[in-house]
Amino acid sequence: MPDRAAQCPALLYAVYSAAARHLGRWQSTGTRPVAFAGRHLPNLGDGMALDYQSLCISHLVSTDDAEIHNVDLLAASVILRLYEEFDGTTAALAGVDGKTHLRGTQVFLNAQGHAALRCGGLQLAAFWVGIRQEFHKAFLEQRVAELDLSCCDGSVYRQLNSTDDATWANRVVLHCVDVLRYCYGEEGQTRWQYEELCAYNQQWQARTPPTFDPLYCRPPNTAKGEVFPVLWYLDDSIGGDRMTDRREQEALFDILLKTEQIHGLTTTYAQNSLRAAWEWDTTVSPNI
């Protein structure tokens, strides 16, 4: 990636934009400059991130139709969409419209799908990250994913035979896209489609390798004030708005706070949505 960025201004500025936003959010305290690798970066922040974003966009905009097949531009557009995720603008639950120029990522994904599956490398990696980003956005906005994934038909990603973990993970991503199409598509819903989706889900879970099982499990230690069981996965999923116990709500809210403080990923919209769903007093800070 660094070698490619050195030759592609759009990719370089996309990396700069995401890095500036992440480091600025991660370390900003208002009293000291951001530091990275022992160096102070006094001007780093949202303003600089926006400047780099604008420079990247100026290189992404092209009248040459052939540019939609450029691998570096696909990677740049995916990284710019990461900027959108840092900013939290995709949180439709908070009534925020996240539809921006970054939807242009879909143009690159649709144009490069077949080549990505054939060539692999950076193109394939960016392709799958882009699909996951679009699925996440579509899930929050309760709509179908606006992607042409016909390139995956008949591929290993639509099968259930033994393979590597990455392929298993990408298979379930496609399955999730199928579920969104069933839920929010315009073609209607049928019982056989529902049963087909359920059957695939069950087969996927039954055939995945042991690496998809929890690495470690234990119940919560209530004596220490723990609320959640400990399940070690690669990722976590919690339906926060369904929680009714105040201690559980506060424990989840604390996870969101620490995610923002430690990793620089904005959770403000999720926090506000949960406070509203739980009917917390928004004028009082939670006692966490």
C-alpha positions as CSV (number, residue, x, y, z in Angstrom):
1,M,0.0,0.0,0.0
2,P,2.7,2.6,0.8
3,D,4.4,2.0,-2.6
4,R,1.1,2.4,-4.4
5,A,0.2,5.5,-2.4
6,A,3.5,7.1,-3.4
7,Q,2.4,6.8,-7.1
8,C,-1.3,7.6,-6.7
9,P,-2.2,11.0,-5.1
10,A,-5.9,10.0,-4.5
11,L,-4.8,6.9,-2.5
12,L,-2.1,9.0,-0.6
13,Y,-4.6,11.7,0.4
14,A,-7.2,9.1,1.4
15,V,-4.7,7.5,3.8
16,Y,-3.7,11.0,5.1
17,S,-7.4,11.9,5.7
18,A,-8.3,8.7,7.6
19,A,-5.0,8.9,9.6
20,A,-5.6,12.5,10.5
21,R,-9.2,11.9,11.6
22,H,-8.2,8.8,13.6
23,L,-5.2,10.2,15.4
24,G,-7.0,13.5,16.1
25,R,-10.0,11.7,17.6
26,W,-8.0,9.2,19.4
27,Q,-5.5,11.5,21.2
28,S,-7.2,14.9,21.2
29,T,-7.5,16.3,24.7
30,G,-7.7,20.0,24.0
31,T,-4.6,20.7,26.1
32,R,-1.8,19.0,24.2
33,P,-1.0,18.3,20.5
34,V,-1.4,14.9,18.9
35,A,1.7,12.7,19.0
36,F,2.7,9.8,16.8
37,A,5.9,7.8,16.8
38,G,7.4,10.3,19.3
39,R,6.6,13.3,17.1
40,H,4.1,16.1,17.9
41,L,1.6,16.9,15.2
42,P,0.2,20.2,16.4
43,N,-2.1,20.9,13.4
44,L,-3.6,17.5,13.2
45,G,-7.4,17.4,13.6
46,D,-10.7,17.5,11.7
47,G,-9.7,20.5,9.7
48,M,-6.7,18.9,8.3
49,A,-8.6,15.6,7.7
50,L,-11.2,17.6,5.6
51,D,-8.4,19.2,3.6
52,Y,-6.9,15.9,2.7
53,Q,-10.4,14.5,1.9
54,S,-11.0,17.4,-0.5
55,L,-7.6,16.8,-2.2
56,C,-8.5,13.1,-2.5
57,I,-11.9,13.8,-4.0
58,S,-10.3,16.2,-6.6
59,H,-8.2,13.3,-7.9
60,L,-11.1,10.8,-7.7
61,V,-13.3,12.9,-10.0
62,S,-12.5,12.0,-13.6
63,T,-14.2,12.2,-16.9
64,D,-12.3,9.1,-18.1
65,D,-14.6,6.1,-17.8
66,A,-11.6,3.7,-17.7
67,E,-10.7,5.1,-14.2
68,I,-13.5,3.1,-12.6
69,H,-11.3,0.1,-13.2
70,N,-8.4,1.6,-11.4
71,V,-7.5,-0.5,-8.4
72,D,-5.8,2.4,-6.5
73,L,-9.0,4.5,-6.8
74,L,-11.1,1.6,-5.5
75,A,-8.8,1.4,-2.5
76,A,-8.9,5.2,-2.0
77,S,-12.7,5.4,-2.1
78,V,-13.0,2.6,0.4
79,I,-10.6,4.4,2.8
80,L,-12.6,7.6,2.3
81,R,-15.7,5.8,3.4
82,L,-13.8,4.8,6.5
83,Y,-13.7,8.5,7.2
84,E,-17.5,8.5,7.1
85,E,-17.5,5.7,9.6
86,F,-15.2,7.6,12.0
87,D,-17.5,10.6,11.8
88,G,-20.5,8.4,12.6
89,T,-22.6,9.9,9.8
90,T,-24.0,6.5,8.8
91,A,-26.0,6.1,12.0
92,A,-29.5,6.3,10.5
93,L,-31.0,5.4,13.9
94,A,-30.1,8.9,15.0
95,G,-31.9,10.4,11.9
96,V,-28.6,11.3,10.2
97,D,-28.4,11.2,6.4
98,G,-25.1,9.5,5.5
99,K,-25.6,9.7,1.7
100,T,-22.6,11.6,0.4
101,H,-20.2,11.5,-2.5
102,L,-18.7,8.4,-0.9
103,R,-21.5,6.4,-2.4
104,G,-19.3,6.6,-5.5
105,T,-17.5,3.6,-3.9
106,Q,-20.4,1.5,-5.3
107,V,-19.4,2.5,-8.9
108,F,-15.8,1.1,-8.4
109,L,-17.1,-2.0,-6.7
110,N,-19.6,-2.8,-9.4
111,A,-17.0,-2.2,-12.1
112,Q,-14.2,-4.2,-10.5
113,G,-16.0,-7.2,-9.0
114,H,-15.1,-9.8,-11.7
115,A,-11.4,-8.6,-11.8
116,A,-11.1,-8.6,-8.0
117,L,-12.2,-12.3,-7.8
118,R,-9.9,-13.2,-10.6
119,C,-6.8,-11.2,-9.6
120,G,-6.9,-11.1,-5.8
121,G,-4.4,-8.9,-4.0
122,L,-5.3,-5.4,-3.0
123,Q,-8.2,-5.3,-5.4
124,L,-9.9,-8.3,-3.7
125,A,-9.2,-7.0,-0.2
126,A,-10.6,-3.5,-1.1
127,F,-13.6,-5.2,-2.8
128,W,-14.6,-7.1,0.3
129,V,-14.0,-4.2,2.7
130,G,-16.2,-2.1,0.4
131,I,-19.0,-4.7,0.4
132,R,-18.9,-4.8,4.2
133,Q,-19.1,-1.1,4.4
134,E,-22.1,-0.9,2.1
135,F,-23.8,-3.7,4.0
136,H,-23.3,-1.9,7.3
137,K,-24.6,1.3,5.9
138,A,-27.6,-0.4,4.3
139,F,-28.4,-2.3,7.5
140,L,-28.5,1.0,9.5
141,E,-30.6,2.6,6.9
142,Q,-32.9,-0.4,6.5
143,R,-32.5,-0.8,2.8
144,V,-31.0,-3.2,0.3
145,A,-27.3,-3.0,-0.4
146,E,-26.9,-1.1,-3.7
147,L,-24.3,-3.4,-5.2
148,D,-24.2,-5.7,-8.3
149,L,-22.8,-8.9,-6.8
150,S,-23.5,-11.1,-9.8
151,C,-19.7,-11.6,-10.1
152,C,-20.0,-13.9,-7.1
153,D,-22.5,-16.2,-8.6
154,G,-21.0,-19.7,-9.1
155,S,-17.9,-18.7,-7.2
156,V,-16.4,-20.3,-4.1
157,Y,-18.2,-17.5,-2.1
158,R,-21.6,-19.0,-2.9
159,Q,-20.6,-22.5,-1.9
160,L,-20.3,-24.3,1.4
161,N,-17.4,-26.6,0.8
162,S,-14.2,-26.6,3.0
163,T,-12.1,-23.5,2.6
164,D,-10.1,-20.9,4.5
165,D,-11.6,-18.7,7.2
166,A,-11.6,-15.5,5.1
167,T,-13.8,-17.2,2.5
168,W,-16.1,-18.5,5.1
169,A,-16.5,-15.0,6.5
170,N,-17.1,-13.5,3.1
171,R,-19.7,-16.1,2.4
172,V,-21.8,-14.9,5.4
173,V,-21.3,-11.3,4.3
174,L,-23.0,-12.2,1.0
175,H,-25.7,-14.1,3.0
176,C,-26.3,-10.9,5.0
177,V,-26.7,-8.9,1.8
178,D,-29.2,-11.5,0.6
179,V,-31.2,-11.1,3.9
180,L,-31.3,-7.3,3.4
181,R,-32.7,-7.9,-0.1
182,Y,-35.3,-10.2,1.3
183,C,-36.3,-7.7,4.0
184,Y,-36.3,-4.5,2.1
185,G,-36.3,-5.4,-1.6
186,E,-39.2,-4.5,-4.0
187,E,-39.7,-7.9,-5.4
188,G,-41.8,-9.1,-2.4
189,Q,-41.2,-11.9,0.1
190,T,-42.1,-15.5,-0.3
191,R,-42.1,-18.4,2.2
192,W,-39.6,-20.4,0.2
193,Q,-37.2,-17.5,0.1
194,Y,-37.3,-17.2,3.8
195,E,-36.8,-21.0,4.3
196,E,-33.9,-20.9,1.8
197,L,-32.2,-18.2,3.8
198,C,-32.7,-20.0,7.1
199,A,-31.4,-23.2,5.6
200,Y,-28.3,-21.5,4.3
201,N,-27.7,-19.9,7.7
202,Q,-28.0,-23.2,9.5
203,Q,-25.7,-25.0,7.0
204,W,-23.1,-22.2,7.3
205,Q,-23.0,-22.5,11.1
206,A,-22.8,-26.2,10.9
207,R,-20.0,-26.4,8.4
208,T,-17.7,-23.6,9.6
209,P,-14.4,-24.7,11.1
210,P,-13.7,-24.6,14.8
211,T,-12.0,-21.2,14.4
212,F,-15.5,-19.7,14.3
213,D,-16.4,-21.1,17.7
214,P,-15.8,-19.0,20.8
215,L,-12.2,-19.1,21.9
216,Y,-13.2,-18.8,25.5
217,C,-16.5,-18.7,27.4
218,R,-17.4,-18.0,31.0
219,P,-20.4,-16.6,32.8
220,P,-20.3,-13.1,34.3
221,N,-18.8,-12.7,37.8
222,T,-21.7,-10.9,39.5
223,A,-19.7,-10.6,42.7
224,K,-17.3,-8.3,40.8
225,G,-20.2,-6.4,39.3
226,E,-19.9,-8.0,35.9
227,V,-23.0,-8.1,33.7
228,F,-22.0,-9.8,30.4
229,P,-20.6,-13.3,29.9
230,V,-17.1,-13.4,28.5
231,L,-17.2,-14.8,24.9
232,W,-14.1,-14.3,22.9
233,Y,-14.9,-13.9,19.2
234,L,-13.3,-11.8,16.4
235,D,-16.2,-9.4,16.8
236,D,-19.1,-8.7,19.1
237,S,-22.8,-8.0,18.5
238,I,-25.2,-6.7,21.1
239,G,-28.8,-5.5,20.6
240,G,-28.5,-2.6,23.1
241,D,-32.0,-1.2,22.6
242,R,-33.5,-4.5,23.8
243,M,-31.8,-4.3,27.2
244,T,-34.1,-3.4,30.1
245,D,-31.9,-3.9,33.1
246,R,-30.2,-0.7,34.2
247,R,-26.9,-2.3,35.1
248,E,-26.7,-4.0,31.7
249,Q,-27.5,-0.7,30.0
250,E,-24.7,1.1,31.9
251,A,-22.3,-1.7,31.1
252,L,-23.0,-1.4,27.4
253,F,-22.8,2.4,27.5
254,D,-19.4,2.1,29.1
255,I,-18.2,-0.1,26.2
256,L,-19.3,2.7,23.8
257,L,-17.5,5.3,25.8
258,K,-14.2,3.3,26.0
259,T,-14.4,2.5,22.3
260,E,-14.4,6.2,21.5
261,Q,-11.8,7.1,24.1
262,I,-9.3,4.3,23.3
263,H,-9.8,3.6,19.6
264,G,-11.0,7.0,18.2
265,L,-14.2,5.5,16.7
266,T,-17.1,7.9,17.2
267,T,-20.0,6.3,19.1
268,T,-21.9,9.6,19.9
269,Y,-24.9,8.8,17.7
270,A,-25.2,5.2,19.1
271,Q,-25.0,6.7,22.6
272,N,-27.8,9.2,21.9
273,S,-29.9,6.5,20.3
274,L,-29.5,4.1,23.2
275,R,-30.2,6.9,25.8
276,A,-33.4,7.7,23.9
277,A,-34.4,4.0,23.6
278,W,-33.8,3.4,27.3
279,E,-35.6,6.7,28.2
280,W,-32.6,8.0,30.1
281,D,-32.6,11.7,31.3
282,T,-30.5,13.3,28.5
283,T,-29.8,16.3,30.7
284,V,-27.9,14.2,33.2
285,S,-24.6,12.4,32.5
286,P,-24.8,8.6,33.2
287,N,-23.1,7.6,36.4
288,I,-20.5,5.3,34.8
